């Protein structure tokens, strides 16, 4: 709730002789005009207004009530009800794989858009199961409208393609997983 307080202070000055001319008469501010000013301040959201005329000095300051609305205390909820757990058999142990060769990731040397083929109608440079040699082009990364061919740094077999075609890639993001020969 906003409260308005008006304080009027007559301007103190040396007594002046009255002038009788009609052009020099000044209009004083009425109490109705002061009320209108206070109402204007309340409606516009202003906090403070000063008005000074030759006969009157007026300063209106609004005091905003800064009480915080009290929220009702939260009602404690009912204790949680235990739901029956579905029993699932433990996963079967994975069959042991024969000793595999070490794998290496081919990583993106730049930020850009990853393409698996030179154009949309062409087959991909490499697919899972393909043999690659060191220096062979494995994809294209478009960066700033330039198409950069990315070459394999190792020889081996593509085990997994880690990025979808035509998707953005970050610097040093893994693109392919290669099993070394």
N, C-alpha and C positions, 0 to 999 in steps of 0.2 A: 504494500500500500504506500503510495507516495503522499507526502505532506508538503504543502507549500507554505512558505513563510514570507510575508512581504514586510519590508522595513522601509519606511519613508523617513528621510532626513531633510529638513528644509536647508537649503544652501545658505550658509551664513556669509554675509557680506556687509560692507559698510552701508548704512542707510542712504538711499538715493532719493533725491527729490523727485516727486511725481511729475511726469511729463503729461501734458494734457492733449497731445496730438493723437489722432485716431490711428495713425500708421504705426506708432510705437507701442500700442497696447499688446501685451502677450496673452496668449490663451493658456490657462492653467489646465493641468491634467485632472480629470474628474475621477471619483472613486469607481464609477462604472467602467471607465477606461482601464483602470488598474485591475479590476476584476477580470475584464476581458483579456488583459495581458497574462494574468495568472492562469486563466483557463487555456489560453493559447500555449503556454509553456507546458501545462499538464498534458495537452493533446499531442504535442509534437515530440515529446520526449527530451526536450532540452533540460539541462540541469541548472542553468544559471543565466540570468539576463540582467544587464545594467542599462538604465535609461537616465539621461541627464538633460534637463531643460534649464533655461535661465532661472526658473523659480523652484525647481524640484530636482532632487537627485534620488533615483529609485534603484534599488538592487533587490532582485528576487532570486532566491536560491532554493532549489527543491532538494529535500532530504529523502533519499530513497531508502526504504526499509530493507535492510539486508538480512532478514531472518531466513534461515534455510528451512524449507518445508520438511516437516518430520515425516518420514516414511514409516508405515506400520512395520512392526517387527515381523520377520519372515516366520511363517508357520512351519514347524518341523514336519517333514514329510513322513509318511508311513515307512517303517523299516523295509528294506528291500526284501523281496520274496525270491528265494533261490529257485531258479528254473532248472528243471531236470536237464542234465547234460546228455547230449546224444553220445552214445559210446561208439567210437570208431576204432576199428582195429589199428594197431600201430602199422605204419607203412612198412612194406616188405623191404628188406635190405636190398640195395641195388646189387645186381650181379657184378662181380669184380671184373673190371676191364683189364685187358692185357696192358702191360706197361706201355704207356703212350709216350710219344715224343714231346719235347718241350714246345710250348706255343708262345707266339709273340703277337702283339697287337700292332696293326698298321694304324698310325694316328694322324689326325688332321694337322697339317702344318700351318693352318690359317683359319680364320672365321669366314664362313660363306655358306653357299647352298651346295649340298652333296648330290651328285648325279652319277648313277651307276653306268650309264651309256653315253656315247658321244652325241646322240640325238634321240628323241622319243621313239623313233621307229627302229632304232638299231638294238641289237642284243647287248646285254651288259658286258662290260670289259671282263669281269670275272664273276663266277658263281660258286656256291658251296661245292667242294669236291674238285675244283679246278686247280691245276698246278700253276704256280707263278714262279718267275725267276727274278732275281735282283735286277731292278731297272725297268721292269715291265709296268705299263700303265694299268692301274687298278680302278681308277675313278677320275672324275673331274670335279673340282670345287670352283664354283662361280663366286668371285669376290670383286665387287665394284665393277660389274659388267665385263670382267675379264675371266676367261675360262682357263683354269690352271690344271694341267694334267698331274695327277699324283701317282708317283711310282713306288713300287714295292722296294723296301730296303733289304728284304731277305728273300731267300728261295724256300718254297715249301708248298703246302696244300691249304687252300682256303677252307677253314673249318666252320666259320660263321660270319655272316654279314650283320654288323651291329647297328647299322643306320638304314632307315627307310629312304627310298629314292625321293629326290626333290625336297628334302627337309633341311632346315638350317643346322649347321654344325659349329661348334666352338673350337678354339685353338686347343690342340692336344687331346681332342676327343677321340676315343677309339672308333675306328671305322670297320676294320676287319680283324678276325682272329685267324692267324696262320700257324699251322703245325709245321715246324721246321723239318727239312729233309735230313 
